[in-house]
Amino acid sequence: MLALAATLVCAPSVQAQVTFVTYRCADGTQAVAAFYRGDKRMRLQFDGHSYTLPQRLSASGARYSKSGLSFWIKGQEATLKRPKQKAVLCSVS
């Protein structure tokens, strides 16, 4: 019992360091992006849905995409592209 207690007391605290960024898009969509330290994927939430998008190669900015959904960040702006819809410009709000 003492060994278990010592393990619990000495175990390092594992906390994910996460950064949240809220974007307001030109079509009224509010998107929240979550970036976890050490992870090349982003979590994007909008319109009541959550998506995990892997980072893709980009000449400038950071681009994340999967299955026709993409989010391309350049500075304080981003372009949200949904399947079968026109791309929309978003800004950090």
Secondary structure, 3 states (H helix, E strand, C coil): CHHHHHHHHHCCCCCCCEEEEEEEECCCCEEEEEEECCCCEEEEEECCEEEEEEEECCCCCEEEEECCEEEEEECCEEEEECCCCCCEEEEEC
